[in-house]
Amino acid sequence: MMKLSGPAYLFLLKRMPESWKLQLNRREHLNTLRKQKSDWFLLLKSYIIYMLELSVLILGVLIVSEKYLAPFLVVRIPQGPWAELLVVLITLLVISPFLRALTHNRSKYSGLMLNLWTAKASNRIYLILLTAIRMMLAYSAILYLMFRFLPLPTVLIIPIGIVLLVFILRSKALLKRYWRLEARFMINLNERQMEENLRKIEANQGVRNIRDMHEAHWLDNVLYTFCLRIERDSTLIGKALKDIHFREDLNLIVIRVERNKSKINVPDGSFVLTEGDILRMAGHNLVYKLIRDEQLNLNFVPDSLMTLNAFSRQETLSKAARLTCSGIPIRKESPLAGKRLVDSGLMSVNKCMVIGMERNKQRLINPGSEQEIQPCGLVWVVGEEKQVSKLISENVYQL
């Protein structure tokens, strides 16, 4: 039946009246337009709310600095410009995480931006404009602070402001600092839900499921999943996954391959790719880099970019073998403790992939095969529910 579907489609297409074709194309075009309008609405709504939240925080800090901090320091350090310089430094330290967040593509709408970017070339102008507005707001806050307190000429303040903005844009530490602040806020805001999650974790002997974690969880901030379709003439066709080195070169892993409407979860290294395969990848958001590579010839699948949390929730609606993501506490007596990933059997035996590790506040994304699984840590794995449950049982419940 599958082999006959192509010829049957071409047969009907040749004999179908032109009016029918126009009507079908018109409906498809209208559906595409409706989808784009919906994406724009969701994007702008999320964008405006996020911008207002951060702008209010930044403005509040600037007002406090001007009304209270500056007079306080000027009285105590009356000689020279040191009081004003100290005001600028303290204020910058406080608002810099918020400025970094302001210039960062938030995970909630990065998927919408990518859908709109790939859907229509004219959308890109407006998306670039939205990004430029965020940059200008951050730059304006820096300039206001410097013009207000530093007795420097404009020709010096403008380039200094640009240097500071570039530093903030490139700082991963500031972004992580903001994520920690946001996570703390989310925990306080959803205290009841967090307490319920903690009780659930305690009842499960430390086992965590990403679906039960709050949206500001660190994995949600750095780990995405997205789908790419292998097109004709791609250099990936005919290659086994072990020969492509997605993890080593791009810090990405393939957690699922869709082929002819069937899903192959957690494919091993011997899996050979063919034209039309859809790769569900997990890792950093490198969609732009991958689809720009003409040799790979990969196309982004619209609406596929999402956080790991969102993907896990989506999987619960699937009737087929579902993927799940769980954090497994590693105790000293655990069979996995002290083993390298390559020797652990997680992939070969349990059909699970390690996507993250936590230990002593240190975190790793998609660790390499030589990474050792250390006790008193947490290992985040992706796999089918049955396999993950079996792995948890062997390393937690049966000890």
BALOBA-1460 file (C-alpha; in Angstrom, 3 decimals):
// residues 399
<rec num="1" residu="m" x="0.000" y="0.000" z="0.000"/>
<rec num="2" residu="m" x="2.805" y="2.409" z="0.879"/>
<rec num="3" residu="k" x="4.499" y="1.772" z="-2.485"/>
<rec num="4" residu="l" x="1.276" y="2.482" z="-4.377"/>
<rec num="5" residu="s" x="0.541" y="5.743" z="-2.561"/>
<rec num="6" residu="g" x="3.003" y="7.790" z="-4.650"/>
<rec num="7" residu="p" x="1.775" y="6.646" z="-8.100"/>
<rec num="8" residu="a" x="-1.840" y="6.944" z="-6.936"/>
<rec num="9" residu="y" x="-1.244" y="10.526" z="-5.847"/>
<rec num="10" residu="l" x="0.312" y="11.444" z="-9.207"/>
<rec num="11" residu="f" x="-2.533" y="9.701" z="-11.072"/>
<rec num="12" residu="l" x="-5.182" y="11.689" z="-9.202"/>
<rec num="13" residu="l" x="-3.223" y="14.918" z="-9.514"/>
<rec num="14" residu="k" x="-3.105" y="14.644" z="-13.323"/>
<rec num="15" residu="r" x="-6.834" y="13.979" z="-13.636"/>
<rec num="16" residu="m" x="-8.081" y="16.364" z="-10.980"/>
<rec num="17" residu="p" x="-9.938" y="19.438" z="-12.323"/>
<rec num="18" residu="e" x="-8.008" y="22.696" z="-12.088"/>
<rec num="19" residu="s" x="-10.755" y="24.236" z="-9.969"/>
<rec num="20" residu="w" x="-10.247" y="21.494" z="-7.373"/>
<rec num="21" residu="k" x="-6.497" y="22.066" z="-7.350"/>
<rec num="22" residu="l" x="-6.982" y="25.797" z="-6.888"/>
<rec num="23" residu="q" x="-9.414" y="25.198" z="-4.055"/>
<rec num="24" residu="l" x="-7.045" y="22.788" z="-2.286"/>
<rec num="25" residu="n" x="-4.099" y="25.141" z="-2.715"/>
<rec num="26" residu="r" x="-6.220" y="28.036" z="-1.491"/>
<rec num="27" residu="r" x="-7.192" y="26.130" z="1.639"/>
<rec num="28" residu="e" x="-3.595" y="25.172" z="2.292"/>
<rec num="29" residu="h" x="-2.511" y="28.782" z="1.824"/>
<rec num="30" residu="l" x="-5.231" y="30.023" z="4.190"/>
<rec num="31" residu="n" x="-4.234" y="27.467" z="6.822"/>
<rec num="32" residu="t" x="-0.620" y="28.599" z="6.541"/>
<rec num="33" residu="l" x="-1.639" y="32.237" z="6.949"/>
<rec num="34" residu="r" x="-3.778" y="31.412" z="9.987"/>
<rec num="35" residu="k" x="-0.886" y="29.503" z="11.523"/>
<rec num="36" residu="q" x="1.493" y="32.423" z="10.954"/>
<rec num="37" residu="k" x="-1.000" y="34.888" z="12.459"/>
<rec num="38" residu="s" x="-1.368" y="32.653" z="15.499"/>
<rec num="39" residu="d" x="2.420" y="32.386" z="15.859"/>
<rec num="40" residu="w" x="2.798" y="36.158" z="15.561"/>
<rec num="41" residu="f" x="0.117" y="36.724" z="18.192"/>
<rec num="42" residu="l" x="1.724" y="34.298" z="20.651"/>
<rec num="43" residu="l" x="5.201" y="35.659" z="19.954"/>
<rec num="44" residu="l" x="4.251" y="39.316" z="20.384"/>
<rec num="45" residu="k" x="2.239" y="38.570" z="23.517"/>
<rec num="46" residu="s" x="5.133" y="36.689" z="25.117"/>
<rec num="47" residu="y" x="7.644" y="39.257" z="23.842"/>
<rec num="48" residu="i" x="5.769" y="42.270" z="25.241"/>
<rec num="49" residu="i" x="5.099" y="40.680" z="28.637"/>
<rec num="50" residu="y" x="8.713" y="39.576" z="28.982"/>
<rec num="51" residu="m" x="10.014" y="42.993" z="27.929"/>
<rec num="52" residu="l" x="7.718" y="44.789" z="30.360"/>
<rec num="53" residu="e" x="8.722" y="42.538" z="33.252"/>
<rec num="54" residu="l" x="12.438" y="43.107" z="32.706"/>
<rec num="55" residu="s" x="12.040" y="46.805" z="31.902"/>
<rec num="56" residu="v" x="10.150" y="47.399" z="35.150"/>
<rec num="57" residu="l" x="12.863" y="45.596" z="37.122"/>
<rec num="58" residu="i" x="15.666" y="47.552" z="35.445"/>
<rec num="59" residu="l" x="13.820" y="50.851" z="35.814"/>
<rec num="60" residu="g" x="13.148" y="50.120" z="39.476"/>
<rec num="61" residu="v" x="16.840" y="49.509" z="40.162"/>
<rec num="62" residu="l" x="17.787" y="52.727" z="38.338"/>
<rec num="63" residu="i" x="15.284" y="54.736" z="40.389"/>
<rec num="64" residu="v" x="16.517" y="53.249" z="43.673"/>
<rec num="65" residu="s" x="20.114" y="54.006" z="42.693"/>
<rec num="66" residu="e" x="19.306" y="57.611" z="41.818"/>
<rec num="67" residu="k" x="17.007" y="58.381" z="44.750"/>
<rec num="68" residu="y" x="18.709" y="56.486" z="47.556"/>
<rec num="69" residu="l" x="22.084" y="54.947" z="46.699"/>
<rec num="70" residu="a" x="23.644" y="58.029" z="45.076"/>
<rec num="71" residu="p" x="22.768" y="60.482" z="47.906"/>
<rec num="72" residu="f" x="23.914" y="57.928" z="50.482"/>
<rec num="73" residu="l" x="27.348" y="57.493" z="48.868"/>
<rec num="74" residu="v" x="27.857" y="61.174" z="47.995"/>
<rec num="75" residu="v" x="27.486" y="62.137" z="51.665"/>
<rec num="76" residu="r" x="30.023" y="59.539" z="52.761"/>
<rec num="77" residu="i" x="32.484" y="60.000" z="49.875"/>
<rec num="78" residu="p" x="32.354" y="63.744" z="49.149"/>
<rec num="79" residu="q" x="35.748" y="64.070" z="47.472"/>
<rec num="80" residu="g" x="36.181" y="63.375" z="43.754"/>
<rec num="81" residu="p" x="34.055" y="61.298" z="41.385"/>
<rec num="82" residu="w" x="34.433" y="58.082" z="43.398"/>
<rec num="83" residu="a" x="30.894" y="58.134" z="44.781"/>
<rec num="84" residu="e" x="29.357" y="58.439" z="41.292"/>
<rec num="85" residu="l" x="31.677" y="55.764" z="39.924"/>
<rec num="86" residu="l" x="30.702" y="53.437" z="42.751"/>
<rec num="87" residu="v" x="27.010" y="54.070" z="42.052"/>
<rec num="88" residu="v" x="27.506" y="53.101" z="38.406"/>
<rec num="89" residu="l" x="29.432" y="49.935" z="39.288"/>
<rec num="90" residu="i" x="26.941" y="48.768" z="41.923"/>
<rec num="91" residu="t" x="23.954" y="49.490" z="39.690"/>
<rec num="92" residu="l" x="25.539" y="47.709" z="36.734"/>
<rec num="93" residu="l" x="26.243" y="44.666" z="38.878"/>
<rec num="94" residu="v" x="22.599" y="44.547" z="39.943"/>
<rec num="95" residu="i" x="20.970" y="45.107" z="36.548"/>
<rec num="96" residu="s" x="23.462" y="43.187" z="34.364"/>
<rec num="97" residu="p" x="21.670" y="39.800" z="34.754"/>
<rec num="98" residu="f" x="18.418" y="41.464" z="33.702"/>
<rec num="99" residu="l" x="20.124" y="43.183" z="30.765"/>
<rec num="100" residu="r" x="21.537" y="39.820" z="29.689"/>
<rec num="101" residu="a" x="18.088" y="38.257" z="29.919"/>
<rec num="102" residu="l" x="16.664" y="41.154" z="27.911"/>
<rec num="103" residu="t" x="19.030" y="40.397" z="25.031"/>
<rec num="104" residu="h" x="18.529" y="36.628" z="25.201"/>
<rec num="105" residu="n" x="15.987" y="34.690" z="23.142"/>
<rec num="106" residu="r" x="13.737" y="33.230" z="25.784"/>
<rec num="107" residu="s" x="13.026" y="29.517" z="25.414"/>
<rec num="108" residu="k" x="9.273" y="30.097" z="25.455"/>
<rec num="109" residu="y" x="9.262" y="31.986" z="22.154"/>
<rec num="110" residu="s" x="12.445" y="30.864" z="20.411"/>
<rec num="111" residu="g" x="10.460" y="28.093" z="18.689"/>
<rec num="112" residu="l" x="7.880" y="30.592" z="17.464"/>
<rec num="113" residu="m" x="10.635" y="32.826" z="16.109"/>
<rec num="114" residu="l" x="12.186" y="29.932" z="14.221"/>
<rec num="115" residu="n" x="8.826" y="28.902" z="12.741"/>
<rec num="116" residu="l" x="8.224" y="32.435" z="11.490"/>
<rec num="117" residu="w" x="11.817" y="32.809" z="10.277"/>
<rec num="118" residu="t" x="11.613" y="29.700" z="8.095"/>
<rec num="119" residu="a" x="8.008" y="30.236" z="6.959"/>
<rec num="120" residu="k" x="8.462" y="33.492" z="5.075"/>
<rec num="121" residu="a" x="11.462" y="35.594" z="4.101"/>
<rec num="122" residu="s" x="9.664" y="38.876" z="4.849"/>
<rec num="123" residu="n" x="9.126" y="37.758" z="8.451"/>
<rec num="124" residu="r" x="12.859" y="37.956" z="9.045"/>
<rec num="125" residu="i" x="12.924" y="41.742" z="8.798"/>
<rec num="126" residu="y" x="10.397" y="42.075" z="11.613"/>
<rec num="127" residu="l" x="12.103" y="39.423" z="13.741"/>
<rec num="128" residu="i" x="15.433" y="41.208" z="13.368"/>
<rec num="129" residu="l" x="13.672" y="44.447" z="14.300"/>
<rec num="130" residu="l" x="12.274" y="42.864" z="17.472"/>
<rec num="131" residu="t" x="15.762" y="41.696" z="18.403"/>
<rec num="132" residu="a" x="17.191" y="45.152" z="17.673"/>
<rec num="133" residu="i" x="14.598" y="46.754" z="19.959"/>
<rec num="134" residu="r" x="15.722" y="44.546" z="22.837"/>
<rec num="135" residu="m" x="19.352" y="45.439" z="22.201"/>
<rec num="136" residu="m" x="18.543" y="49.146" z="22.078"/>
<rec num="137" residu="l" x="16.640" y="48.986" z="25.357"/>
<rec num="138" residu="a" x="19.597" y="47.338" z="27.074"/>
<rec num="139" residu="y" x="21.996" y="49.851" z="25.535"/>
<rec num="140" residu="s" x="19.737" y="52.760" z="26.546"/>
<rec num="141" residu="a" x="19.759" y="51.623" z="30.177"/>
<rec num="142" residu="i" x="23.565" y="51.535" z="30.167"/>
<rec num="143" residu="l" x="23.822" y="54.961" z="28.522"/>
<rec num="144" residu="y" x="21.335" y="56.534" z="30.931"/>
<rec num="145" residu="l" x="23.277" y="55.254" z="33.911"/>
<rec num="146" residu="m" x="26.588" y="56.548" z="32.580"/>
<rec num="147" residu="f" x="25.283" y="59.928" z="31.407"/>
<rec num="148" residu="r" x="23.512" y="60.438" z="34.720"/>
<rec num="149" residu="f" x="26.466" y="59.802" z="37.016"/>
<rec num="150" residu="l" x="29.756" y="59.955" z="35.100"/>
<rec num="151" residu="p" x="31.250" y="63.339" z="34.138"/>
<rec num="152" residu="l" x="32.613" y="62.040" z="30.841"/>
<rec num="153" residu="p" x="32.214" y="63.420" z="27.308"/>
<rec num="154" residu="t" x="29.742" y="61.769" z="24.956"/>
<rec num="155" residu="v" x="32.513" y="60.563" z="22.640"/>
<rec num="156" residu="l" x="33.783" y="58.373" z="25.486"/>
<rec num="157" residu="i" x="30.483" y="57.250" z="26.991"/>
<rec num="158" residu="i" x="29.041" y="55.893" z="23.720"/>
<rec num="159" residu="p" x="31.933" y="53.481" z="22.926"/>
<rec num="160" residu="i" x="32.240" y="52.467" z="26.591"/>
<rec num="161" residu="g" x="28.521" y="51.658" z="26.552"/>
<rec num="162" residu="i" x="28.983" y="49.528" z="23.425"/>
<rec num="163" residu="v" x="31.856" y="47.628" z="25.051"/>
<rec num="164" residu="l" x="29.745" y="46.979" z="28.153"/>
<rec num="165" residu="l" x="26.807" y="45.801" z="26.027"/>
<rec num="166" residu="v" x="29.025" y="43.384" z="24.078"/>
<rec num="167" residu="f" x="30.444" y="42.039" z="27.337"/>
<rec num="168" residu="i" x="26.936" y="41.495" z="28.701"/>
<rec num="169" residu="l" x="25.826" y="39.812" z="25.461"/>
<rec num="170" residu="r" x="28.724" y="37.352" z="25.593"/>
<rec num="171" residu="s" x="28.532" y="36.580" z="29.299"/>
<rec num="172" residu="k" x="27.202" y="33.115" z="30.091"/>
<rec num="173" residu="a" x="27.747" y="33.746" z="33.799"/>
<rec num="174" residu="l" x="25.241" y="36.616" z="33.784"/>
<rec num="175" residu="l" x="22.674" y="34.479" z="31.986"/>
<rec num="176" residu="k" x="23.131" y="31.673" z="34.500"/>
<rec num="177" residu="r" x="22.793" y="34.214" z="37.294"/>
<rec num="178" residu="y" x="19.482" y="35.377" z="35.860"/>
<rec num="179" residu="w" x="18.275" y="31.796" z="35.493"/>
<rec num="180" residu="r" x="19.027" y="31.183" z="39.168"/>
<rec num="181" residu="l" x="17.118" y="34.328" z="40.128"/>
<rec num="182" residu="e" x="14.204" y="33.313" z="37.930"/>
<rec num="183" residu="a" x="14.222" y="29.783" z="39.328"/>
<rec num="184" residu="r" x="14.141" y="31.130" z="42.878"/>
<rec num="185" residu="f" x="11.265" y="33.429" z="41.959"/>
<rec num="186" residu="m" x="9.341" y="30.573" z="40.320"/>
<rec num="187" residu="i" x="9.856" y="28.390" z="43.373"/>
<rec num="188" residu="n" x="8.543" y="31.116" z="45.670"/>
<rec num="189" residu="l" x="5.659" y="31.899" z="43.319"/>
<rec num="190" residu="n" x="4.653" y="28.248" z="43.015"/>
<rec num="191" residu="e" x="5.595" y="27.233" z="46.527"/>
<rec num="192" residu="r" x="2.700" y="24.828" z="46.937"/>
<rec num="193" residu="q" x="3.467" y="23.055" z="43.663"/>
<rec num="194" residu="m" x="7.166" y="22.928" z="44.530"/>
<rec num="195" residu="e" x="6.401" y="21.389" z="47.912"/>
<rec num="196" residu="e" x="4.269" y="18.767" z="46.205"/>
<rec num="197" residu="n" x="7.084" y="18.034" z="43.748"/>
<rec num="198" residu="l" x="9.591" y="17.737" z="46.597"/>
<rec num="199" residu="r" x="7.312" y="15.297" z="48.404"/>
<rec num="200" residu="k" x="7.005" y="13.306" z="45.201"/>
<rec num="201" residu="i" x="10.796" y="13.263" z="44.769"/>
<rec num="202" residu="e" x="11.252" y="12.192" z="48.376"/>
<rec num="203" residu="a" x="8.653" y="9.443" z="47.967"/>
<rec num="204" residu="n" x="10.469" y="8.293" z="44.820"/>
<rec num="205" residu="q" x="13.786" y="8.133" z="46.707"/>
<rec num="206" residu="g" x="15.255" y="11.080" z="44.839"/>
<rec num="207" residu="v" x="14.099" y="10.116" z="41.353"/>
<rec num="208" residu="r" x="12.933" y="13.107" z="39.309"/>
<rec num="209" residu="n" x="10.900" y="13.447" z="36.152"/>
<rec num="210" residu="i" x="11.445" y="16.530" z="34.011"/>
<rec num="211" residu="r" x="7.662" y="16.929" z="33.664"/>
<rec num="212" residu="d" x="7.427" y="17.612" z="37.388"/>
<rec num="213" residu="m" x="10.147" y="20.265" z="37.410"/>
<rec num="214" residu="h" x="9.389" y="23.961" z="37.121"/>
<rec num="215" residu="e" x="9.877" y="25.748" z="33.798"/>
<rec num="216" residu="a" x="12.957" y="27.579" z="35.067"/>
<rec num="217" residu="h" x="14.817" y="24.311" z="35.698"/>
<rec num="218" residu="w" x="18.384" y="24.471" z="34.373"/>
<rec num="219" residu="l" x="17.798" y="21.760" z="31.759"/>
<rec num="220" residu="d" x="14.915" y="23.776" z="30.357"/>
<rec num="221" residu="n" x="17.130" y="26.811" z="29.953"/>
<rec num="222" residu="v" x="19.924" y="25.135" z="28.017"/>
<rec num="223" residu="l" x="18.451" y="22.014" z="26.433"/>
<rec num="224" residu="y" x="16.116" y="21.996" z="23.454"/>
<rec num="225" residu="t" x="14.694" y="19.368" z="21.169"/>
<rec num="226" residu="f" x="13.953" y="19.937" z="17.497"/>
<rec num="227" residu="c" x="13.406" y="17.991" z="14.288"/>
<rec num="228" residu="l" x="15.385" y="18.146" z="11.049"/>
<rec num="229" residu="r" x="14.457" y="16.360" z="7.830"/>
<rec num="230" residu="i" x="17.199" y="14.819" z="5.672"/>
<rec num="231" residu="e" x="16.707" y="16.015" z="2.102"/>
<rec num="232" residu="r" x="18.027" y="14.675" z="-1.184"/>
<rec num="233" residu="d" x="21.810" y="14.940" z="-1.747"/>
<rec num="234" residu="s" x="22.495" y="15.270" z="1.976"/>
<rec num="235" residu="t" x="25.929" y="14.015" z="2.990"/>
<rec num="236" residu="l" x="24.263" y="12.195" z="5.897"/>
<rec num="237" residu="i" x="22.464" y="9.710" z="3.633"/>
<rec num="238" residu="g" x="23.935" y="6.228" z="3.980"/>
<rec num="239" residu="k" x="25.929" y="7.088" z="7.086"/>
<rec num="240" residu="a" x="25.596" y="5.417" z="10.466"/>
<rec num="241" residu="l" x="24.983" y="7.669" z="13.460"/>
<rec num="242" residu="k" x="28.287" y="6.616" z="15.038"/>
<rec num="243" residu="d" x="30.139" y="8.024" z="12.008"/>
<rec num="244" residu="i" x="28.521" y="11.474" z="12.149"/>
<rec num="245" residu="h" x="29.762" y="12.600" z="15.590"/>
<rec num="246" residu="f" x="26.832" y="14.839" z="16.445"/>
<rec num="247" residu="r" x="27.670" y="14.624" z="20.141"/>
<rec num="248" residu="e" x="31.398" y="15.229" z="19.795"/>
<rec num="249" residu="d" x="31.207" y="18.062" z="17.250"/>
<rec num="250" residu="l" x="27.929" y="19.797" z="18.109"/>
<rec num="251" residu="n" x="27.000" y="18.494" z="21.569"/>
<rec num="252" residu="l" x="23.780" y="17.082" z="20.112"/>
<rec num="253" residu="i" x="22.234" y="13.636" z="20.363"/>
<rec num="254" residu="v" x="19.598" y="11.953" z="18.205"/>
<rec num="255" residu="i" x="16.862" y="10.680" z="20.508"/>
<rec num="256" residu="r" x="14.420" y="9.605" z="17.800"/>
<rec num="257" residu="v" x="14.248" y="8.973" z="14.065"/>
<rec num="258" residu="e" x="10.947" y="9.050" z="12.197"/>
<rec num="259" residu="r" x="10.881" y="6.998" z="9.005"/>
<rec num="260" residu="n" x="7.786" y="6.281" z="6.918"/>
<rec num="261" residu="k" x="5.501" y="7.293" z="9.809"/>
<rec num="262" residu="s" x="7.233" y="4.897" z="12.202"/>
<rec num="263" residu="k" x="9.276" y="6.088" z="15.175"/>
<rec num="264" residu="i" x="12.609" y="4.594" z="16.183"/>
<rec num="265" residu="n" x="13.340" y="5.743" z="19.718"/>
<rec num="266" residu="v" x="16.926" y="6.080" z="20.946"/>
<rec num="267" residu="p" x="18.606" y="4.653" z="17.813"/>
<rec num="268" residu="d" x="22.037" y="3.124" z="18.382"/>
<rec num="269" residu="g" x="25.240" y="4.022" z="16.587"/>
<rec num="270" residu="s" x="24.756" y="1.439" z="13.838"/>
<rec num="271" residu="f" x="21.520" y="3.045" z="12.649"/>
<rec num="272" residu="v" x="21.938" y="4.143" z="9.005"/>
<rec num="273" residu="l" x="20.206" y="7.306" z="7.817"/>
<rec num="274" residu="t" x="18.257" y="7.593" z="4.569"/>
<rec num="275" residu="e" x="16.581" y="10.369" z="2.608"/>
<rec num="276" residu="g" x="13.403" y="11.614" z="4.261"/>
<rec num="277" residu="d" x="14.385" y="10.585" z="7.783"/>
<rec num="278" residu="i" x="13.318" y="13.068" z="10.446"/>
<rec num="279" residu="l" x="15.832" y="13.395" z="13.260"/>
<rec num="280" residu="r" x="14.595" y="14.457" z="16.695"/>
<rec num="281" residu="m" x="17.678" y="15.989" z="18.288"/>
<rec num="282" residu="a" x="18.381" y="17.136" z="21.831"/>
<rec num="283" residu="g" x="20.990" y="19.635" z="22.904"/>
<rec num="284" residu="h" x="21.741" y="23.302" z="22.471"/>
<rec num="285" residu="n" x="19.655" y="25.285" z="20.013"/>
<rec num="286" residu="l" x="21.836" y="24.877" z="16.919"/>
<rec num="287" residu="v" x="19.045" y="24.759" z="14.352"/>
<rec num="288" residu="y" x="20.305" y="27.816" z="12.473"/>
<rec num="289" residu="k" x="23.818" y="26.391" z="12.221"/>
<rec num="290" residu="l" x="22.606" y="23.029" z="10.940"/>
<rec num="291" residu="i" x="20.133" y="24.276" z="8.341"/>
<rec num="292" residu="r" x="22.707" y="26.738" z="6.974"/>
<rec num="293" residu="d" x="25.104" y="23.882" z="6.179"/>
<rec num="294" residu="e" x="24.429" y="23.213" z="2.488"/>
<rec num="295" residu="q" x="26.280" y="19.890" z="2.512"/>
<rec num="296" residu="l" x="24.093" y="18.479" z="5.265"/>
<rec num="297" residu="n" x="20.978" y="19.635" z="3.362"/>
<rec num="298" residu="l" x="18.683" y="19.513" z="6.377"/>
<rec num="299" residu="n" x="15.308" y="21.222" z="6.659"/>
<rec num="300" residu="f" x="13.790" y="22.364" z="9.919"/>
<rec num="301" residu="v" x="10.415" y="20.798" z="10.733"/>
<rec num="302" residu="p" x="8.054" y="23.630" z="11.757"/>
<rec num="303" residu="d" x="6.724" y="23.634" z="15.339"/>
<rec num="304" residu="s" x="9.303" y="21.051" z="16.410"/>
<rec num="305" residu="l" x="11.565" y="23.324" z="18.477"/>
<rec num="306" residu="m" x="10.647" y="23.132" z="22.154"/>
<rec num="307" residu="t" x="12.171" y="22.751" z="25.565"/>
<rec num="308" residu="l" x="12.740" y="19.335" z="27.053"/>
<rec num="309" residu="n" x="9.963" y="19.978" z="29.555"/>
<rec num="310" residu="a" x="7.465" y="20.780" z="26.797"/>
<rec num="311" residu="f" x="8.546" y="17.741" z="24.777"/>
<rec num="312" residu="s" x="8.124" y="15.437" z="27.779"/>
<rec num="313" residu="r" x="4.628" y="16.764" z="28.382"/>
<rec num="314" residu="q" x="3.793" y="16.297" z="24.708"/>
<rec num="315" residu="e" x="4.987" y="12.693" z="24.849"/>
<rec num="316" residu="t" x="2.431" y="11.857" z="27.545"/>
<rec num="317" residu="l" x="-0.270" y="12.305" z="24.886"/>
<rec num="318" residu="s" x="1.323" y="9.724" z="22.585"/>
<rec num="319" residu="k" x="-0.176" y="6.237" z="22.421"/>
<rec num="320" residu="a" x="2.964" y="4.628" z="20.996"/>
<rec num="321" residu="a" x="6.188" y="3.905" z="22.877"/>
<rec num="322" residu="r" x="6.852" y="7.205" z="24.624"/>
<rec num="323" residu="l" x="10.110" y="8.884" z="25.463"/>
<rec num="324" residu="t" x="10.589" y="10.204" z="28.956"/>
<rec num="325" residu="c" x="13.311" y="12.133" z="30.754"/>
<rec num="326" residu="s" x="14.209" y="11.299" z="34.343"/>
<rec num="327" residu="g" x="16.883" y="12.240" z="36.828"/>
<rec num="328" residu="i" x="18.361" y="9.207" z="38.605"/>
<rec num="329" residu="p" x="20.256" y="9.692" z="41.887"/>
<rec num="330" residu="i" x="23.506" y="7.723" z="41.905"/>
<rec num="331" residu="r" x="24.429" y="6.226" z="45.255"/>
<rec num="332" residu="k" x="27.724" y="4.589" z="46.171"/>
<rec num="333" residu="e" x="26.188" y="1.123" z="45.893"/>
<rec num="334" residu="s" x="24.597" y="1.855" z="42.514"/>
<rec num="335" residu="p" x="25.756" y="-0.468" z="39.688"/>
<rec num="336" residu="l" x="26.485" y="2.640" z="37.599"/>
<rec num="337" residu="a" x="28.686" y="4.375" z="40.180"/>
<rec num="338" residu="g" x="32.302" y="4.754" z="39.095"/>
<rec num="339" residu="k" x="31.731" y="3.548" z="35.537"/>
<rec num="340" residu="r" x="32.428" y="5.457" z="32.359"/>
<rec num="341" residu="l" x="29.396" y="6.052" z="30.176"/>
<rec num="342" residu="v" x="30.873" y="3.876" z="27.443"/>
<rec num="343" residu="d" x="31.157" y="0.969" z="29.911"/>
<rec num="344" residu="s" x="27.875" y="1.537" z="31.731"/>
<rec num="345" residu="g" x="25.605" y="-0.289" z="29.282"/>
<rec num="346" residu="l" x="23.117" y="2.578" z="29.402"/>
<rec num="347" residu="m" x="22.864" y="2.624" z="25.623"/>
<rec num="348" residu="s" x="23.687" y="-0.956" z="24.659"/>
<rec num="349" residu="v" x="21.648" y="-2.641" z="27.403"/>
<rec num="350" residu="n" x="19.110" y="-0.125" z="28.679"/>
<rec num="351" residu="k" x="18.577" y="1.833" z="25.439"/>
<rec num="352" residu="c" x="18.871" y="5.120" z="27.321"/>
<rec num="353" residu="m" x="20.893" y="8.229" z="26.558"/>
<rec num="354" residu="v" x="22.492" y="10.484" z="29.152"/>
<rec num="355" residu="i" x="21.666" y="14.112" z="28.416"/>
<rec num="356" residu="g" x="22.871" y="15.723" z="31.623"/>
<rec num="357" residu="m" x="24.697" y="15.255" z="34.919"/>
<rec num="358" residu="e" x="24.568" y="17.122" z="38.218"/>
<rec num="359" residu="r" x="26.983" y="16.911" z="41.118"/>
<rec num="360" residu="n" x="28.010" y="19.508" z="43.709"/>
<rec num="361" residu="k" x="26.250" y="22.263" z="41.716"/>
<rec num="362" residu="q" x="28.286" y="21.342" z="38.631"/>
<rec num="363" residu="r" x="26.306" y="20.507" z="35.517"/>
<rec num="364" residu="l" x="27.133" y="18.821" z="32.230"/>
<rec num="365" residu="i" x="25.088" y="18.712" z="29.030"/>
<rec num="366" residu="n" x="25.393" y="15.635" z="26.789"/>
<rec num="367" residu="p" x="28.591" y="14.359" z="28.463"/>
<rec num="368" residu="g" x="31.065" y="12.386" z="26.361"/>
<rec num="369" residu="s" x="31.457" y="8.621" z="26.446"/>
<rec num="370" residu="e" x="34.576" y="8.845" z="28.649"/>
<rec num="371" residu="q" x="32.751" y="10.759" z="31.375"/>
<rec num="372" residu="e" x="32.660" y="8.884" z="34.679"/>
<rec num="373" residu="i" x="29.399" y="8.462" z="36.566"/>
<rec num="374" residu="q" x="30.250" y="9.606" z="40.062"/>
<rec num="375" residu="p" x="28.296" y="8.723" z="43.205"/>
<rec num="376" residu="c" x="26.265" y="11.329" z="45.089"/>
<rec num="377" residu="g" x="25.226" y="12.879" z="41.802"/>
<rec num="378" residu="l" x="22.236" y="12.942" z="39.500"/>
<rec num="379" residu="v" x="22.149" y="11.513" z="35.983"/>
<rec num="380" residu="w" x="19.470" y="12.710" z="33.560"/>
<rec num="381" residu="v" x="18.535" y="10.105" z="30.964"/>
<rec num="382" residu="v" x="16.182" y="9.954" z="27.982"/>
<rec num="383" residu="g" x="14.621" y="6.689" z="26.897"/>
<rec num="384" residu="e" x="11.399" y="4.791" z="26.488"/>
<rec num="385" residu="e" x="9.324" y="4.662" z="29.654"/>
<rec num="386" residu="k" x="9.776" y="0.921" z="30.232"/>
<rec num="387" residu="q" x="13.539" y="1.086" z="29.835"/>
<rec num="388" residu="v" x="13.886" y="4.141" z="32.064"/>
<rec num="389" residu="s" x="11.684" y="2.524" z="34.727"/>
<rec num="390" residu="k" x="13.842" y="-0.597" z="34.620"/>
<rec num="391" residu="l" x="17.005" y="1.492" z="34.945"/>
<rec num="392" residu="i" x="15.574" y="3.381" z="37.921"/>
<rec num="393" residu="s" x="14.548" y="0.145" z="39.592"/>
<rec num="394" residu="e" x="18.033" y="-1.363" z="39.218"/>
<rec num="395" residu="n" x="19.857" y="1.714" z="40.507"/>
<rec num="396" residu="v" x="17.464" y="3.029" z="43.146"/>
<rec num="397" residu="y" x="14.597" y="0.830" z="44.286"/>
<rec num="398" residu="q" x="16.391" y="-2.538" z="44.378"/>
<rec num="399" residu="l" x="19.393" y="-1.297" z="46.373"/>
